[in-house]
């Protein structure tokens, strides 16, 4: 699969609801998940996946797959922070 | 500390302007140390279950405060009972023999038990304040307890806002927020407590923080230092952990002035960050045994929106590791509490103004399952540090309210030894009722502890908290807390030889 044909990649957050994060990652890697980081102390991993695979990934039992979003503060001179 | 404040405050409450009007309390007559009874903190739940637990566990017969007229439990009632359940605050006072106390203590480790903690009851005396308006403080406390009990028992509506006429303003000595939260009267320092602020970083060259213990880590890709090019993070750290006596000669604006500051830069100098950076910051703080994480950041959530599982997993893991996360409710006015403050295991902080009114911009509790406001703190015209060369500035927002709660949490952690969920319970059970609905301000206005010395010394066994399993609890060894220094013995003087 060439890069041109590939789906749009989205950044995702992986959470295991049964306490087995590494098994969750293994299962999701079959759907093409590319893991960026595994944060053992909080039970969360970050990674990247094809957008079209998200629905299939979310059907994996015991796993929550969420899109990684951006947080934005108001400008420094904004009246309300 | 609530009722009758408007009219009484000027005359008696912590007056700095005139002599006290009542007879002084003879210090020598006040008892000290443990009372011999124990305070048992309970998980909220059905009363019958909680009473039965104590009966089955230790054979302790428990009366509930609602059994007494007007729920006015007196000292004689307590002395005459095995145990009194103060069901409205989830605390039980227990008169037990050592075997019974040991049985209760052993159940603290049982995750299914409704018992969260047990500690010795102590006589509480504000040593530092008996000479500085301490009687007024105690009287105000008494008023508040009385008022609270009356309102709880009679089912009276919350006092109307006219009862709360307190209007604070910055003085030469303290910001209005430190006065409103009683930080100005607290002897606690936050010493030994790690407070992690996840934000735009910190101005490491700010002259008010020279010599402070600071641990730093950047999670912004390509940015190796936490140096704050925005100003928001330096303001938040100023409020939560700023100095007792600012080098700039300005009024005190910081709360936990001896806490260890952990700076996690999770937002760029443009004020933006990704969930992954913020979660990495939480992971770092938990691994490095922060007791409190303060997050003045977030994104709006629509009506009907839910929390993110990743943040909830992180927050549960943090609580299990004795780390409490507080986060800004958001500035969406009459819209729901934002993310990640809308996680059930993250304490959502609303903002109030110097009249102790809910700030119009402060998001409100609309969504279920964590979307409620948990606590309120000063968040309008908050004076604090900012990056040089400005040095100080006023800011408003729930971003400013959040570090007030973080700093007060550090004082409560130091004072009580409590961590994690127990610290959460302590914070929300020691708030001041300021006469507005929980939808706006949660449990009320955060209040600093007077500073009770821990006796016997910490560590009390701090138990992991049972949550719905997302992953196994993480166990850390107890935090090394240095012993409380005892004053040196008086110099030995040989009596004159005869």
Interface residues (C-beta under 8 A of the other chain):
Chain A: X11 X13 X14 X15 X16 X17 X18 X19 X20 X21 X36 X37 X39 X40 X41 X42 X43 X44 X46 X64 X66 X68 X69 X70 X71 X72 X73 X74 X75 X76 X79 X80 X81
Chain B: X200 X230 X231 X232 X235 X267 X271 X272 X273 X274 X275 X276 X278 X279 X280 X282 X283 X286 X287 X296 X297 X298 X299 X308 X309 X310 X313 X314 X317 X318 X321 X331 X361 X395 X396 X397 X399 X400 X469 X470 X471 X472 X474
